[in-house]
Amino acid sequence: VGKGGSNDPFLYTVVQGMVSKDGKALTTHSLADPGLEVRLRRIETKITAQLSKSPEFTTEKAIRLLVGDNTGTGKALRRLVASNRVLRIGKGGVSDPYRYKYNTAYVA
């Protein structure tokens, strides 16, 4: 395997399933880990269930205590904010932590 310089380029291996029938590389999001996607959706469901119970904003720390403190929790929160299902306020830090609230105006 090469180091990636101009005199020693990386050697790539084509894996079945990553190439379409016409021989082009697949670049869609279908290459994402399906197991990770399932776990993130499960965490998102837990988060929205907890946040929908309270009209108040909730800190990320409190959410992690309720749903579990792992890397998926932060990623799921960011995805929920990006999809506008959850609202976030705060600057993120000790003096002004992020606080989250279920967006009741969200329409799928």
N, C-alpha and C positions, 0 to 999 in steps of 0.2 A: 504494500500500500504506500502510495506516495505521500509526501509531506505537503503538497499543494503549491510549491513554487513553480516558476515557469519552466525550469529544467526537470522538475519532478512532480508532475501533476497528480492530483488525487485520482485513484482508480475507482470507478463506480460500478456497482453490481446491480443489474436489473432484476427485480424481484417480480415473480408472476403476481398479477393482480394490481401492479402499479403502472401497467402499460395497457392502453386501450387496444381494441382490435386492429386499428390502423397503425399501431406501432408508436403512437405519441404517449408521452408521459402524462399520467393523470395528475392534475394539480388542484382538484376540488377538495372540499373539506371532508369528503368521504374517507380520507385516509386517517382521520382522527381516531383515537383509541375508543372503540365503542363501550368498553368497560368504564372508562373515565366519564364518558358522556352520561351513562346510566347513573353513576354515583353522583355527578353534579346535579342531575335532575332530581334525584332523591333528596339531596341536601337543599336544593332550591324549594322543593315542596315543603320540607320541614320549616325552612326559614319563613316562607310566606304564610304558613299556617300559624306560626308563633306571632308574626308581626300583625296579622289580620285580627288577632284577639285584642290588640291594644291600640287605642287612638293616639297614644303618645309615641314620641321618637324613642328608640332604644339604642343603646351603645353596642358596638361590635363585641365588646367584652361580654355583655349580658347575652347576646345572641350565641356566642361561642359556648357559654356555660349551658345554654338550653339545647343546642343542636350538636355540639361537639367541636372541639378545638383541633382542627386539622387544616392542611393546606387547601382542601376542597371548599371549606367554609368561606374563606376569603375570596376565592375564585368565583364561587356561586353568588356571593354578595355583589361582586363587581358585575357579573353577568346580569343579575336582576336589576341593578341600577342602569346599566347600558340599555336594557330592554324596556326601561321605564316602568317596570312592575313594582319597584321599590324606590322611594325617594331618599336622598342622602343629604344631610346638612353637616356643617362643620368643616374644619380645615385639615383634620387628621393630625393629631398630636396630643401631647399630655394636656395642654391648656385648652384645646378645643377639639375633642375627639369626634370622629365621624359618628353620626347618629342616623338611624334608619327607621323608616316608617312605610307600611304597606300603602301603595298608591291606590286609593279607592276609585280613582277616575280612570284606571287602566282599562283599555279595551283591547282584547286580543286580535 
